[in-house]
Amino acid sequence: MKAAVFHGPHQPLTVENVDIDEPQDREVLVRTVASGVCHSDLHFVDGYYQFPAPAVLGHEAAGIVEKTGKAVSYVKPGDHVIACLSVFCGYCEECMSGHPNRCSNRAATQRPRDGKQRLSWKGQPMRQFADLSAYAEKMLVHENALVKITNEIPLDRAALIGCGVTTGMGAVLNTARIEPGSRVAVFGCGGVGLAAIQGARIAGARQIIAVDQFESKLALARRLGATDSVDASNRNPVEAIKELSGGGVDYSFEAVGNSKLAEQCFECIKPGGTATIIGMIPVGQKVELDGPKFLTERRIQGTNMGSNRFRIDMPRYIDYYLQGRLNLDDMISRRGKLEDVNEAFRAMKAGEVARTVLMFE
């Protein structure tokens, strides 16, 4: 099959032939139909996070089941599915306590390191990114990496739910659990930030302030539910948010992965407010906060993939889309082919797109 091979940080991905194994007992072979290009992959390409090469990146995808292992009962060939990087074992303490996104026994869903791997390139085993490797014509995954979905939703839209939508909306609805009537600020209007904005709208926020440095992205944010916007390229966002909200917001969300923005995310909340950091702040970077602010019961917290239980959450998000309450159509800025993956990274860094989706058919 064709796949985009990661050779290490600061190098372009190359589209090459990669071998994929047959599914074992609880594994599923999925034909990839659409794969979103997410900022998390770019963190590894740019070297902010490390991952061994060679590997196949990609983790936001939807497709159709081609073949299943003999112990698989959840899906069958022909089923439409979304893949999710929150692969869960189903029986560790985190899974059993209702937090499968924090599964502590993912090794149970992987192949042994000393055995045959799912992917190989030029006769050598390859690492599978996020247990998915979605920049490829096919994915071989554990069945607990998949959710079966209705055929009513186009698979390019469904792919967005695999990461960006679940992460952004989940941070609002599951992690922060905002109340109706809240004032909200969202830093960063890429795919995750736009999903957070839509989550806040669905949850009944009365004010949603979008922050970005690109007017085109702010315009899209307003179309998707932001009531106000702040151009951070020419204005201090903390001052602007406090002015717009009358002193500070109840909830704020950082959807970029930048330590300075995380600090601003905390600074813009009012006493008793909560700042949630969604983005992947690079390894080694620190977030510095004003200590006395904690005496006002301000809080800062992290989130992992929107605190999801993806087999519950993703069908809900699909219903929102089919009901016209969640706009996925406008979140796709461009569509391309697998060979366009490096251009998609460039466009993302330049702020030209919310999401590029790679199409395989």
Residue, then its C-alpha position, 0 to 999 in steps of 0.5 A: m500500500k502507499a503511505a507517507v513515511f516519516h524519516g525523522p524531524h525536520q524532514p518531509l514525509t515521502v510517499e512510498n510502498v509500505d507492507i501491512d500484515e494480515p489482521q490477528d485475533r482482535e485486529v481490523l484491517v480498514r481501508t482509509v477513505a479520509s485522513g485529516v492533517c492535524h497539528s499534533d502530527l506537525h509537532f513530531v515533524d517539527g521536532y517538538y515531540q519525539f517519535p522513532a523513525p521510520a514510521v507512518l504518522g496520521h491519527e484522524a481518519a475514517g474508512i471502511v472495514e475490509k477484513t477482521g481477525k477471528a476474535v472480532s465481533y464489534v465490526k464486520p467488513g463493509d462497516h463505516v468506522i472512525a479510528c481514534l487514538s484513544v485505544f483502550c484495553g477495557y479492563c485497567e483501572e482507568c478504563m473501569s473507572g470511566h476514563p478509557n482515554r487514559c487507559s494505562n494498559r495500551a500494550a494489551t492492544q499492541r503487538p509484542r515488540d519482539g514479534k512481527q509488527r503491523l507495518s514494515w518498510k523495505g523488510q524492516p519493521m515500522r513504528q505505528f503512530a498512535d497505534l493508527s498510522a492514518y497517512a496510508e491507504k489502509m490501517l491495521v488496528h485493534e478493534n478498540a481503536l474503532v467506533k462503528i458509525t452510520n453511513e449517513i455522514p460523509l467519511d471526510r466529515a467523519a474523519l474530523i471527529g476522529c481527533g480535532v472535533t472530539t478533542g475540542m468539543g470534549a474539552v468543553l463538554n466533558t473536561a470543563r463541563i461549562e454551564p449554560g450562560s457562561r462566558v468563554a474564550v478560545f485561543g486558537c481557531g484551527g480545527v480543535g479551537l473551532a470545535a471548542i467554539q462549537g461545543a461552547r455554542i451547543a452547551g449554551a454559552r452566552q458569549i464566546i470570544a475567539v482569539d487568533q492572529f489571522e482574520s480569515k480564521l476569526a471570520l470562520a470562528r464567527r460563522l461557527g458560533a463565536t460572538d466576539s473575536v480578538d485579533a491577537s496580532n495587533r491587540n493584547p488578548v487578555e486586555a481585550i477579553k476582559e474588556l469584552s466580558g466585563g472583567g474576565v470569562d468563566y472558562s477559557f481554552e488554549a487550543v494551540g500548544n503554546s506556553k505564552l498562550a496558556e499563561q494568557c488563557f489563565e490570566c483572562i479568567k475571572p475569580g472562580g474561573t477555569a482555564t483548560i489547556i488543550g494544545m500540546i505544549p512542547v516538551g521542556q517548556k514551562v508555564e508561569l502563573d501569578g501565584p496570588k491568583f490562586l487565592t481567587e479560586r482560579r483554576i488551570q487544568g489539562t485535558n487528554m483528547g477531550s476526556n472522551r469515551f469515544r464510542i459514546d461521544m462520537p455517535r453523539y457528535i455525528d447526530y449533532y452534525l446530521q441535525g445541523r447543530l455541528n458544522l463540519d462542512d466549513m471546517i474543511s478548508r481543503r481536500g487533497k491526496l496523500e502526496d499533498v501531506n507536506e503542503a498541508f503541513r505548510a498551509m497549517k503553519a501559515g495559518e491558511v487552513a482550519r483543516t486539510v483532509l487527504m482523500f484516498e478515493 
